[in-house]
Amino acid sequence: MTRDPGLQPERTAMSWLRTQLVLFALGLLFLKVTEQGDITALPVIGVITMLSAILGTFYCRYRFTQVFDNDMTVSIKECWIKSYLSLLIALLAIGYFTYLWAPKI
């Protein structure tokens, strides 16, 4: 039985691009919010988020310009990258809730 990869690599690359765009926009939003608030962790989270989006662009350029074989598997490095992105999204949610629940002076 032969497997047809179809458009799967392109769809995956496009989903990574959407994730990077959202992360970069959220980083900008966190930097903009810090102008109004006095929470010092938010600009750090914003910068980390934007840097992660930029590094993700380089990773996707490297990863999704390779020729795909039908027997390619997910490497341990890719598992670490996906875990890092999940941790970053959790950090963004915690930062957002901190901003919402912080006392406004």
C-alpha positions as CSV (number, residue, x, y, z in Angstrom):
1,M,0.0,0.0,0.0
2,T,1.5,3.4,-1.0
3,R,0.8,6.4,1.0
4,D,0.0,9.8,-0.6
5,P,1.2,12.7,1.5
6,G,-1.0,15.1,-0.5
7,L,-1.0,18.6,0.9
8,Q,-0.3,17.6,4.5
9,P,3.2,19.3,4.6
10,E,1.7,22.5,3.2
11,R,-1.2,22.5,5.7
12,T,1.2,21.9,8.5
13,A,3.5,24.8,7.4
14,M,0.5,27.1,7.1
15,S,-0.7,26.2,10.6
16,W,2.8,27.0,12.0
17,L,2.7,30.3,10.1
18,R,-0.7,31.2,11.6
19,T,0.6,30.3,15.1
20,Q,3.7,32.5,14.6
21,L,1.6,35.5,13.5
22,V,-0.7,35.1,16.5
23,L,2.2,34.8,18.9
24,F,3.9,37.9,17.4
25,A,0.6,39.9,17.6
26,L,0.1,38.8,21.2
27,G,3.6,39.9,22.0
28,L,2.9,43.3,20.6
29,L,-0.3,43.4,22.6
30,F,1.4,42.6,25.8
31,L,4.0,45.4,25.2
32,K,1.1,47.8,24.5
33,V,-0.8,46.8,27.6
34,T,2.2,47.5,29.8
35,E,2.1,51.2,28.8
36,Q,-1.2,51.4,30.8
37,G,-0.4,49.0,33.7
38,D,2.3,48.6,36.2
39,I,3.0,44.8,35.9
40,T,6.6,44.3,35.1
41,A,6.3,40.7,33.9
42,L,4.1,41.5,30.9
43,P,6.8,43.2,28.8
44,V,9.1,40.2,29.4
45,I,6.4,37.8,28.4
46,G,5.8,40.0,25.3
47,V,9.4,40.0,24.2
48,I,9.8,36.3,24.8
49,T,6.7,35.7,22.7
50,M,7.9,37.8,19.8
51,L,11.3,36.2,19.9
52,S,9.7,32.8,19.9
53,A,7.6,33.8,16.8
54,I,10.7,35.0,15.0
55,L,12.7,31.8,15.9
56,G,9.7,29.7,14.8
57,T,9.9,31.4,11.4
58,F,13.4,30.2,11.0
59,Y,12.5,26.7,12.2
60,C,9.6,26.4,9.8
61,R,11.8,27.6,6.9
62,Y,14.3,24.9,7.8
63,R,11.7,22.2,8.5
64,F,9.2,22.6,5.8
65,T,11.5,23.3,2.9
66,Q,12.9,19.7,3.1
67,V,11.7,17.0,0.7
68,F,9.2,14.9,2.7
69,D,9.3,11.1,2.5
70,N,6.3,8.9,3.4
71,D,8.3,7.3,6.2
72,M,9.4,10.5,8.0
73,T,8.7,10.5,11.7
74,V,8.5,13.2,14.3
75,S,11.9,13.8,15.9
76,I,12.5,14.4,19.6
77,K,13.5,18.0,18.8
78,E,10.1,18.6,17.3
79,C,8.5,17.2,20.4
80,W,10.5,19.7,22.5
81,I,9.5,22.6,20.3
82,K,5.8,21.7,20.5
83,S,6.2,21.4,24.3
84,Y,7.9,24.8,24.5
85,L,5.0,26.3,22.4
86,S,2.5,24.8,24.8
87,L,4.4,26.2,27.8
88,L,4.5,29.6,26.1
89,I,0.8,29.6,25.5
90,A,0.2,28.7,29.2
91,L,2.5,31.6,30.2
92,L,0.5,34.0,28.0
93,A,-2.7,32.9,29.6
94,I,-1.3,33.3,33.1
95,G,0.1,36.8,32.2
96,Y,-3.3,37.8,30.8
97,F,-5.2,36.6,33.9
98,T,-2.6,38.4,36.0
99,Y,-3.3,41.6,34.1
100,L,-7.1,41.2,34.5
101,W,-7.0,40.5,38.2
102,A,-4.3,42.9,39.2
103,P,-5.7,45.8,41.3
104,K,-6.1,48.9,39.2
105,I,-4.7,52.0,40.9
